[in-house]
Amino acid sequence: MLLIDLDPQGNASTSLGISRSERSPGSYEFLLGLSPLDDCVRPSQIPNLSVIPASTSLAGAEIELIDMERREHRLVEALATGDARGRWTTVLIDCPPSLGLVTLNALVAVDAVLVPLQAEFLALEGIGALGTTIDRIRKRLNPRLHIYGVVLTMVDRRMTLSQQVEADVRAHYGELVFGTTIPRNVRIAEAPSHGLPVLIYDNACAGSQAYILLASEFIRRRRTAAEQVTAHEPTS
């Protein structure tokens, strides 16, 4: 699996223990065509997980991309040149929270979007706008693009607001919403400060156990989708 950190804050890189001094060349150089794929990839502490880390230079990519040819397709073309799909069975891209040219490049490059949604009212408003944006990108730039699922995070079942947001999301998006939810958990918050994923930092905590269940549900969904595609393929 390959993880591409496209968020200038570099939280995914930090959580995987990649120091800021080791992040160049990374996703900034890869996106702008300054360095090839192999120079940008780093191993991680997780077996079979490679990372293209993000540096603060990525914040300037928004401006630099404006005048480039095929600016929305820089990432998908760089991945094709490096044969990323042939080398990794899964490529995950961690996007910044804003919809700019960097995020647009990610949405043009991927097949599906996994939406983490905080169990808060303002986050609920934002997912509607995201759905509209994905529809527009699918029509104009990437016909494969779709929402793969919605994951509720930072859920506190003691709070009425969390319960209301979860109920609203499930009522509106139905089966797109994963059954597994991620709770508010102090160990999840602590893990990045140690440069570790929470599954390594504290495998037994409630947050880690929730992510293990989420991964299992994700794998089941992928397997089911693959079986459905196979079932609809014509036989000779």
N, C-alpha and C positions, 0 to 999 in steps of 0.2 A: 504494500500500500504506500502511496505517496501523498503527503500532506503539503499543500502549498499555502503558506501564510501570506495573505494579501492585505492584512490589516497593519497600517503603519505603527500601531501601538505594539505589535509583536507579541500579543499575549499567548498565542499558541506556541510560539518559539520559546518564550520564557518558561511556559509550563512543561516543555520537553527538555529543559535544562541547557538550551543553547545560549551561551553568553552573548552579549551585544558585540563583543569584539570578534566573534566568529560568524557574523551574519552577512558578511560581504565577501564574494558576490552572493546575492540571494534573489528574492523575488523581484526586487527593483531592477536589477541588472537583467534578469531573465525576461521580464515583461517588456523592457525597452530594447531587447536584442543586443545588449552589451556583453553578455556572457552566455555560453552554451549551457544546456541542461546539466551535463555532468559536473561542471564547475560549481553549480549552484546547489546541488543536492548534498545533504548531510545525513549521516546515520543518526538514529535516536536511541534512547535507552529501551525502547520497546522493540522486541524482535520483529523483523519484517516490516518495520515502519521507517520510511525515509522522509526527510523534511527539506523543503526549500524555505529557509527562514526569511523573516521580514526585518528590515531596518527602518530607521526614521527617514531615510532617503526616499522611501516609498511615498511619503506625503507630497513630495514634489512631482510625482509622476502624473498627477491630475493635470497640471499645467503643461508638462512636456508632451503629453499625449495629444493635446488639442490640435496641433498642427501636423501630426503624423498621418501618413496615408493609411487607410484601413485601420483607423485607431481603435475601433471596437473589436478587431480580430487579432490584435497583437498576441494575446495569450494563446488562443487556439492554434495559431500558426506556429508559435514557438514550441508548443507541446507536440504538434505534428512533426516538426523538424527533429525533435529529440526522440520521437517514437515512444512517447510516454504511455499511450494506450497499449502498446505492444509489450512494454516492460513491466507495467504494474496492472494488476487486475482491477484496482480501484484507485481513483485519484480524488482526493477531498480538497476543497478549497475553502479556507476560512476568510470570509469577507469582512470589510469594514462595515460599520453600522449605517453609513450614508450611501446613497445611490449616486455615485459619480462614475467617471470613466474607468476607474480601476474595478469597481464592482460590476460595471457593464461588461468588461472583458471577461470576468468570471462567468457571468450569466450566458454569454455567448459560447463559452468553452464547454460548459457542463451539459449533462442530459437532464438533471433533476436538482431540485432545491430542497434541502432539509431546513425547516424554519424553527429555530429555538425561540420560544415565546415566553417571556416572563409573565407570571400570573398577576399582572397589574393592568389597570384600565387603559393607560396610555399606550402600552404595548399592543393591546387589543385593537386600538384604532390604527396603529401602524401596519398591521398585517393585511388590512383591507387595501391599503395603498400598494403594498408589495404585490398582492395578487393582480391588481390592475397593471402594474409595471411588467410582471411576468407575461401577462397576456399580450402586451404590446411587443415585447421582445420576441415572443414566439411567432408572432405574425410577420415581423419585419427582419429578424436577424437569425433566429435559432428555432426552427420548427420542432425540434426534439424537446425543448424545455418544458418542464412541468413541475408542479409542487409534489415532491415525493411524500412528504409528511410534515406534521407539526408536532414539536416536542415541548410540552409545558415544563418550564424550569422555575427554580426559586419558589416552589409551591409550599405554602404554609397552611395546612388544613385547619389550623386553629383560627385562621382569619376568614371572616365571611367573604371578603373581597376575593381571595384566592378561589374559594368555592364558586362564587358567581362567575368569575372569569373563565374557569374551567368549564362550567356548565354552558356558558355562551359559546365558547370555542367548539365544544363537542356538538352542540346543536347546529352550528353553522357549517362546520367542516366535516362532521361525521367521521367516517372511517379513516380520513386522512390524519386524524389526531392519534398519536401513539397512545396505547393503553398505559404504558409506563410513564410516570412523571418523575421529575428530579426535585427533591426537596431542598429547602434552605438547609445548609449544613456547614458548620464552621470548618470542618476538615477540608471541604472543597475549597473554601476561601483561603485556607492556610497553605495548601499544597504548592501553588505557584511561587510563593516566597522561598520555598526550598528547591525550586527548579525541578519539581517532580509532578507527574500526573497523579491525580488523587488515588488511582488504582495501585500505584506503587507506594505513595506516601502513607496511606492507611486503607488497606484492602477491605478491612472489616467494617468501616464506617457506613452509615446509612446512605451517604452520597455515592460511595463506590458501589455498593450493592445495587443501587438504582441504575447506575450506568451499566453494570453488568447485565441487568434485566433488559435495559434499552438496547444494548448490543445484540442480545439474543432475539429480541423482537424485530430488530432491523434485519438480521440475517434471515429470519423466517419470512419476512416480507419479500426480500430479494429472491429467495428460493421459490416462493409461491408465484411471483411475477415471471420468473424464468420458466417455470413449469407451464404457466398459462400461454406464454409465447410459443413454447414447443408444441403445446396441444393444438394451436391454431395454424401451425406450419403445414403446408400441403405435403402429403405423402406421395411417393412415386410408385 
